[in-house]
């Protein structure tokens, strides 16, 4: 029996796949639990169409992420914090601070969890910060930390 899967099923296949299963398994489990539909021509064609639209959507997201990474590469933000004479900050600059200033000054909205800081910035200077925009796509943001007395 051919079944078009509506969601990922362990050891059987992924969403949108057309799989051949035993009649009882298909009727009594996959179709009853709405994890699949009978694999007739209409359902197979619909599954193929959905797969194509999903691939297009993923590619569009990827292209948007590449554009965002390029925009981040060209961006430089300045953060002014209180600091001592030796260049150490009283406190630190965290990923949350970076995302807030990036959104406020440049209009680029990024989730704070996407900012890769090993440790909060505690010194005055120029720092390159990596920001993940998509799987495997990373933008390098230049952060200039200035100290004030």
C-alpha positions as CSV (number, residue, x, y, z in Angstrom):
1,X,0.0,0.0,0.0
2,X,1.3,3.5,-0.9
3,X,1.0,6.2,1.7
4,X,1.9,9.9,1.6
5,X,3.4,10.9,5.0
6,X,2.0,14.0,6.6
7,X,4.7,14.1,9.2
8,X,8.0,12.5,10.0
9,X,7.6,8.9,11.1
10,X,10.5,7.1,12.7
11,X,12.0,4.3,10.5
12,X,9.5,5.0,7.7
13,X,10.2,8.4,6.2
14,X,9.9,12.1,6.3
15,X,7.0,14.5,5.7
16,X,5.9,14.4,2.1
17,X,7.5,11.1,1.3
18,X,5.6,8.5,-0.7
19,X,6.3,5.2,1.1
20,X,5.3,1.6,0.5
21,X,4.0,0.0,3.7
22,X,2.0,-3.1,4.6
23,X,-1.8,-2.7,4.3
24,X,-2.5,-3.1,8.0
25,X,0.1,-0.7,9.1
26,X,-1.0,1.9,6.6
27,X,-4.8,1.6,7.4
28,X,-4.6,0.9,11.1
29,X,-1.8,3.2,12.2
30,X,-0.7,5.8,9.7
31,X,-4.1,6.8,8.3
32,X,-6.0,6.5,11.6
33,X,-3.5,8.6,13.5
34,X,-3.5,11.2,10.6
35,X,0.3,10.6,10.0
36,X,-0.4,9.7,6.4
37,X,-3.0,9.6,3.6
38,X,-3.6,7.0,0.9
39,X,-1.1,7.4,-1.9
40,X,-3.4,8.0,-4.9
41,X,-2.4,10.3,-7.8
42,X,-3.9,13.5,-6.3
43,X,-2.3,13.0,-2.9
44,X,1.1,12.2,-4.5
45,X,0.9,15.3,-6.8
46,X,-0.1,17.5,-3.8
47,X,2.9,16.1,-1.8
48,X,5.3,16.9,-4.6
49,X,3.9,20.4,-4.9
50,X,4.3,21.0,-1.2
51,X,7.9,19.7,-1.3
52,X,8.7,22.2,-4.1
53,X,7.1,25.1,-2.2
54,X,9.0,24.1,1.0
55,X,12.3,24.0,-0.9
56,X,11.6,27.4,-2.4
57,X,10.7,28.8,1.1
58,X,13.9,27.5,2.6
59,X,16.0,29.0,-0.3
60,X,14.3,32.4,0.2
61,X,15.1,32.3,4.0
62,X,18.7,31.4,3.1
63,X,19.0,34.3,0.6
64,X,17.5,36.7,3.2
65,X,20.1,35.4,5.8
66,X,22.9,35.9,3.3
67,X,21.7,39.5,2.7
68,X,21.5,40.1,6.4
69,X,25.0,38.7,7.0
70,X,26.4,41.1,4.3
71,X,24.6,44.0,6.0
72,X,26.0,43.0,9.4
73,X,29.5,42.7,7.9
74,X,29.4,46.3,6.7
75,X,28.0,47.6,10.0
76,X,29.9,49.1,12.9
77,X,28.3,50.1,16.2
78,X,29.8,52.1,19.0
79,X,29.0,51.5,22.7
80,X,30.0,53.9,25.4
81,X,30.4,52.6,28.9
82,X,32.0,53.8,32.1
83,X,35.6,52.7,32.3
84,X,38.6,53.0,34.5
85,X,41.9,54.6,33.4
86,X,43.4,51.3,32.5
87,X,40.7,50.6,29.9
88,X,38.6,48.1,32.0
89,X,34.9,48.6,32.0
90,X,32.9,49.0,35.2
91,X,30.5,46.1,34.2
92,X,30.5,44.5,30.8
93,X,28.9,44.6,27.3
94,X,26.7,41.6,26.7
95,X,25.0,40.1,23.7
96,X,21.8,41.7,24.8
97,X,23.4,45.2,24.8
98,X,24.8,44.6,21.3
99,X,21.4,43.5,19.9
100,X,19.6,46.4,21.5
101,X,22.0,49.0,20.1
102,X,22.0,47.2,16.7
103,X,18.2,47.4,16.5
104,X,18.0,51.0,17.9
105,X,20.8,52.6,15.8
106,X,20.9,50.5,12.6
107,X,17.4,48.9,12.5
108,X,18.8,45.4,12.3
109,X,16.8,43.0,14.5
110,X,18.8,40.0,15.7
111,X,18.0,37.5,18.5
112,X,20.5,37.8,21.3
113,X,21.1,34.0,21.3
114,X,22.5,34.4,17.7
115,X,25.3,36.6,18.9
116,X,28.4,34.5,19.6
117,X,30.3,36.0,22.5
118,X,32.5,33.6,24.4
119,X,32.5,36.0,27.4
120,X,31.0,39.5,27.9
121,X,33.2,42.3,26.7
122,X,35.0,43.9,29.6
123,X,37.7,46.1,27.9
124,X,37.7,49.2,25.8
125,X,38.6,48.6,22.1
126,X,37.5,47.3,18.8
127,X,36.0,43.8,18.8
128,X,34.7,41.5,16.0
129,X,31.6,39.7,17.0
130,X,30.1,36.8,15.1
131,X,26.3,36.8,14.5
132,X,24.6,33.7,13.1
133,X,21.9,34.5,10.6
134,X,21.2,31.0,9.4
135,X,22.7,27.5,9.4
136,X,26.4,28.0,8.4
137,X,25.9,31.7,7.6
138,X,27.7,34.1,9.9
139,X,28.1,37.9,9.8
140,X,30.9,39.7,11.5
141,X,29.9,42.8,13.4
142,X,32.4,45.4,14.4
143,X,31.8,46.6,17.9
144,X,33.7,49.7,19.1
145,X,33.7,50.0,22.9
146,X,34.6,53.5,24.2
147,X,35.2,54.3,27.8
148,X,34.0,57.4,29.6
149,X,35.2,58.6,33.0
